[in-house]
Amino acid sequence: MSLFTGFFSAVLTLVSPATFAYVVPGSPTSSLDKPLVILDPGHGGDDPGAHIQGVIEKDLCLAIAKRLKADLERRGVPTRLSRESDVSLPLDQRVAESGQWQHAIFISLHMNQMWHQAKPHGIIVYSYGREEIAEKKPGLKLPPLAPPSSELARQSARLGDRIARQFRKRGFKARGVVKTDYYVLKNPNHPSVLVELGFLTNPSERRRLAQTGYQNKLSETLSNGIESFLRDREVATMTAALDASGSRR
C-alpha cells in the first residue's frame, strides 16, 4: 500500500475544537502545550518555482524555512521541515506526510511572481476557501482531496490572520487573508496556510529576499505570528480543562 493510499484509508478523528488538535490515530504527537509546527518549503528538486536572474524560489523557501525552524526552536516550539534539502516532493506527499503527526499546524512557504502588473510587492497569506479560485497548473494531476472541515478552515483562517497582522505590525505590505483552494490548504489534519513572502518579479523586493538580514526579519515576523496563534490555542485548552473540572467560576 502506498503512503498516500494508506494515509487516506486511515480514520481521521476530530478532537474537541477547544484543543484544535486534528488527529490521525496512532500517529506521533507533540505536547498539548507545544503543538508541532510543520514548515513546508515550496517546490524543490526539478521544480524550481519562480526563478529570475539567478534568484530561485525553491532555494529562498528552503533558506527561510531553515531560519524559521531555528527561530521557533529557540522559542521552545517543536518544528519539522517537509524537506530539508533540494529534493522533489509532490504536493500529495507533503499533505500525506504531515498527516503522520497530530496536534500540529502546517505552513507552506513560497515566493510570488506577476508579470502583467507594474512591480507588485508585499506578503500574501492564503487559507482554504472558494472566494478566489487558485490557478490550475497545466498537466498537474493530483489525487482528489476533499475540502477541510468548516472548523478546520476557520482555524486556518485564524492562523493566517495572526501571521498577516504581524507582518503589517512590522511595516510589511500584507493584505488580509485570501481564501483559495490550493491543494495543500485542503490538509484534512491541521490548520494550514500558504504564505507568499514576496514578488521575485519586483527587482527591489527580489534583492531584499536574497539578503540574510531581510530573511531574518521575515523569519522573526513569521515566528511572532505563529506564537500569537499558539498562545490562543493554549488559552483555549486551559479554559476547556477548567470548564470540564468545574473549577472555573
N, C-alpha and C positions, 0 to 999 in steps of 0.2 A: 504494500500500500504506500502511495507517495505521501510526502509530508503534507501536501496541500489537501489531498483527499482525506487523510487521517484527521487533519485539523477540523475540516467541516463536517466530519462524521461524529465528532465529539459533541456531547450535550453541553450547551452554553447556559450557565446558570447566572442569573442576575441577583447579586446580593442587595440587601436593603439600600435604597437610594441614599440614605444618610451616610453610608460609608463610601459611596461612589466607587465600589470595587466590582469589576466585571470579571468573572471567574471562569476559567476552563478547569473542570475537575481534575485533580491530580497534578496540576501544573505547579512550577516553582512559585514562591511568593516572597514578598518583602514585608517588613513590619508595617502594621497599620499606621504607625506614626510616621513612617518614611516610605511613601509609595515609590515604586521604581519609575524612573524616567527613561523611556526608550527614545533615543535620538536616531533619526533616520536621515543620514546624508544623502541627498538626491543623486541619481544617476550613478556612474561608476563603470569601470571596465571599458567595453566597447561602446558605451553610451556616454559621450562627454557632456551632454546637455548643451547649454549655450556656450559658445566659445568665440571670442573676439580679440584679435591682436594678441594672441598668446595667453589671454586670461580665460581659464576654463572653469565652467560651473562645477563639474564634479570635484575638482581639486579644492576650490574655495569651500564648498559644502563640507568636505571632509575635514579641512583645516579648522573651520569654525566649530564643527561638531566636537572635535577633539578638545578645543579650548573650552567649550561649554561643558563638556563632561568633567574636565579637571576643575572648573569653577564650581559646578554643582557638588562634586565630591568633597571639595574643601569646605562646603557649607553643610556637609553631612547628608546629602541627598544621594541615594544609590542610583547609578546611571549605567546604561548599556548603549552601545552603538549597534545599529543593524549591520553596518560594515565598518571595518577598521582599516581597510586598505583599498586600493584601486581595483575592485572586482565588480563584475556584473552581478546584479541582484534584481530579479524580476519583481514587479510590483506585488504579485500574488504571494511570492515568498516572503516579502517584507511583512505583509499583513499576517500570514500564517505563522511565521516565527515569533512575531510579537505575541501571538496567542498562547505561547508556551508559558507566559507569565501572567500572574494575577495581581490585582491591586497595582495598576501601572497607568501611566499616561504615555501617549505616542505623539512625537513631534517630528515632522518631516521638514528638512531644511533645503531651500532651493534659492537660485538666482533667477531674475526675470530678464526678459528681452522684449522689446517692442519697436518695430521699425517704422510703423506708419504714423507715429506721433512725434512731435518735436521734443526730444530729450525728456521723456518721463523719468521720474525718480521716486524713491521712497520705499517704504515697507508695506507689504500686503499680507494680512493674516486671513487664512481661509478655514472655515469649518463646514461640516456637511449641511447641505440644503439644496433646494432646487430653484432658488431665486435667480441664480446666474449659472447656466449650464456650462460645464467645462468643455474646452476644445477637445475634440477627439483626434488622437494621433492616427493617421492613415496606416493601415496594416497591423495595428496593435490589437492582438487578440488575447483576452484575459478571461479566466473562468468567471461566470456571473457571481456577483456578490450583492446580497440584499442590502437595502438601506439600514443603518443602525436604528436601534430603538429610539423613541422620542426622548426618553430620559437621557440616553447616552448622547444624542445630538444636542440636547440642552446643555449638558456638562461640557461638551466640546466647544460650544459657542462661548460658554463662560470662561473656559481656559483661554480661548482666543482673545476674548475681550481683555482679560488681565494682561496678556502679553502686549496687545496693541496699546493699552493705556500706559504701560511702562515706556514703550518707545516714544509716545507723544510727550511723556513727562521728561524724557532725556533730550527732547528737541528734535527728534526724527519726524519726518513726514510719515504718518501712518493713519490710514483711513480705518473706519470701524470694520468689524469682522465681516468678510464677504462670504456668502453662502454659495457653495458649488458642490458638484458631485464627483470630484476627483476620487479615484479608486481607493487610495489609502485612507481617505476620510470616511469610508464605509466600514472601517475596522469594527468588528462586532464585539470586541472585548474591552476597549479602552477609550476614554476621551481622547480625541485625535484632532490635531490641527496641522496645517501646512503653512510655513512661513516663507514668503519670498523676501529675501533680505536686501534686495536692491536690483537695479537695472544695469546689466552689462552693456547695453546699447547706449547708455548715458556715459560719455567719456569721463566726466569728473567723478561720477559715482563708481565707475569701473576702477579708476585709480585708487580711490579710497578703499574699496573692497579688497584690494590686493595688499593693503598696508596692515602690518601687525597691530599697530595701535588702534586702528578702526575695527579690526576683527575682535580685539579685546573689548572694545566698547559695545559691540553687538552682543558678544557673549555675556557680558555683565548685565546688560539690559534684559536679555532673554532669561537669565537666571533670576532676576528680580521678578519678572512676570510669572515664571513657574513657581517660585516660592510664594508669591501672593496667592496663587490658586491653591497650592498645597496647604497653606495655613488655614484657609477656609475649610478644606476637607477635614483637617484635624479638629477644628472647632465643631463642625457638624457631627463628627464621630463621637466626640466627648459629650455633646449635648444629647445625642441619641442614647448613649450609655447612661447618663443621668436620668433621662426620662424613663428608661426601662427599669432602673433600680428604684424609682420612686423617690429618690433623694433630692430631686430638684424642686425648689419651692418658688 
